[in-house]
Amino acid sequence: MIVGSMECPAREYMNYPEAVAAALEYLRTHDFRQMKDGRYPIRGEEIFALVQRYQTKPVASCYPEAHQKFLDVQFVVEGEEYLGWCALSSKLTVHTPYDAGKDIVFYEGMVPDSNIILSAGGFAVFFPEDVHRPCGAVQNISAPVTKVVVKIAAALLQGK
């Protein structure tokens, strides 16, 4: 997992894998407040953005998730959310088995449970070995969030 802020100069991202740096550059150069919810291609099916608006939920109702084929770069445009993280391990209990079509598996909980508050301008990069729990309400008070999730094909980082 990588956590950062768009307030950092763009040169700070030059040490990241090229696909991650490209996603961050896309996030830095677009005004998502003016864009409708939906899917936006960056590099076809290899890198694309999902613009979404929603209300945060009580953390207890948010199931941790992980992906095998794609990395997530989650960027909060407006609002804030309580975001959980843990490393993928055999200690996790599957809630909903992996769905290859949607590239997602859900877990009952996280072991151990680590959390951050991701505020406007903040981003987090989740690799396939990162279990994450998005959409949590800060202090369990539901609030609106505008977020962009850039999906990056994991194969791009494996040189395939």
C-alpha positions in Angstrom: 0.0 0.0 0.0 1.1 3.5 -0.8 -0.6 6.5 0.8 0.0 10.1 -0.3 -1.4 13.5 -1.1 -1.8 15.4 -4.4 -0.3 18.4 -2.6 3.1 16.8 -3.1 5.0 17.9 -6.2 4.5 15.7 -9.3 8.2 14.9 -9.3 7.7 12.9 -6.1 5.8 10.3 -8.1 8.6 9.7 -10.5 10.0 6.8 -8.3 6.7 4.9 -8.5 6.1 2.3 -11.2 5.3 4.0 -14.5 1.6 2.8 -14.5 1.1 4.2 -11.0 2.8 7.5 -11.9 0.5 7.7 -15.0 -2.6 7.2 -12.9 -1.5 9.9 -10.4 -0.8 12.3 -13.3 -4.3 11.6 -14.6 -5.8 12.3 -11.2 -3.7 15.6 -10.9 -4.8 16.9 -14.2 -8.6 16.4 -14.3 -11.4 18.2 -12.5 -13.6 15.4 -11.3 -16.1 17.8 -9.8 -17.2 18.6 -13.3 -17.3 14.9 -14.5 -20.3 12.6 -14.3 -20.1 9.3 -12.5 -18.9 6.6 -14.7 -15.9 4.8 -16.4 -13.2 6.8 -18.2 -10.5 5.2 -20.3 -6.9 6.2 -19.7 -5.2 3.3 -21.5 -8.0 1.2 -22.7 -8.7 -1.8 -20.5 -5.2 -1.6 -18.9 -5.8 1.6 -17.0 -9.2 3.3 -16.5 -10.9 5.6 -14.0 -14.2 5.1 -12.2 -15.7 8.4 -10.9 -18.2 7.8 -8.1 -20.3 9.7 -5.6 -21.8 8.0 -2.6 -22.6 8.3 1.1 -20.1 6.7 3.5 -21.5 3.8 5.6 -20.9 2.5 9.1 -17.6 0.6 9.1 -19.3 -2.6 10.4 -21.3 -2.8 7.2 -18.2 -2.4 4.9 -16.6 -5.7 4.0 -12.8 -5.7 3.2 -12.0 -6.5 -0.4 -9.1 -7.5 -2.5 -8.3 -7.9 -6.3 -6.1 -10.2 -8.3 -6.0 -8.6 -11.7 -6.0 -4.9 -10.9 -4.4 -2.4 -8.5 -6.7 0.3 -7.1 -5.5 3.9 -6.9 -8.3 5.4 -4.7 -8.4 9.2 -4.7 -10.8 11.3 -2.6 -11.9 14.4 -4.5 -14.4 15.7 -1.9 -15.3 14.6 1.6 -13.4 12.0 3.6 -13.7 8.3 4.5 -12.4 5.8 7.0 -10.3 3.4 5.0 -9.1 0.1 6.4 -6.1 -2.0 5.3 -4.3 -5.3 6.1 -2.0 -7.6 4.2 -3.5 -10.6 2.4 -3.0 -13.7 4.6 -4.4 -17.1 5.5 -5.8 -15.5 8.7 -8.6 -13.9 6.7 -12.0 -15.5 6.4 -13.7 -15.2 3.0 -17.2 -13.6 3.1 -17.9 -13.8 -0.7 -15.6 -15.9 -2.9 -13.5 -14.4 -5.6 -15.5 -13.3 -8.7 -13.2 -13.4 -11.7 -15.5 -11.3 -13.8 -15.6 -8.5 -11.2 -12.1 -9.2 -10.0 -13.1 -9.0 -6.3 -13.2 -11.1 -3.2 -14.8 -9.9 0.1 -13.6 -10.9 3.6 -15.4 -10.9 7.0 -12.8 -8.7 8.6 -9.2 -7.6 8.6 -6.3 -9.2 10.6 -4.8 -7.0 11.9 -7.1 -4.0 11.4 -5.2 -0.8 10.4 -7.1 2.3 9.5 -6.6 5.8 8.1 -8.8 8.7 7.2 -8.5 9.5 3.6 -9.5 13.2 3.1 -9.9 15.3 0.0 -6.7 15.3 -2.0 -5.5 12.1 -0.5 -4.9 8.9 -2.3 -4.1 5.2 -1.5 -2.6 2.6 -3.9 -3.7 -1.0 -3.2 -1.8 -3.9 -4.8 -3.2 -7.4 -5.1 -1.6 -8.3 -1.7 -3.5 -5.4 0.0 -6.9 -6.1 1.5 -8.8 -2.8 1.9 -12.1 -1.6 3.3 -13.3 1.6 1.6 -16.4 3.7 2.1 -16.3 3.8 5.9 -18.0 6.7 7.7 -15.6 8.8 9.8 -16.8 8.6 13.4 -19.7 6.5 12.0 -21.4 9.7 10.6 -22.5 9.1 7.1 -21.3 11.9 4.7 -21.1 12.4 0.9 -17.8 11.5 -0.9 -16.7 12.1 -4.4 -14.0 9.5 -5.2 -12.1 8.3 -8.3 -10.7 4.8 -8.4 -8.1 4.2 -11.1 -7.8 0.5 -12.0 -4.4 -0.6 -13.2 -3.8 -4.0 -14.7 -1.4 -5.8 -12.3 0.3 -7.3 -15.4 1.7 -3.8 -16.2 3.8 -4.0 -13.0 5.0 -7.5 -13.7 6.4 -6.6 -17.1 3.9 -8.8 -18.9 
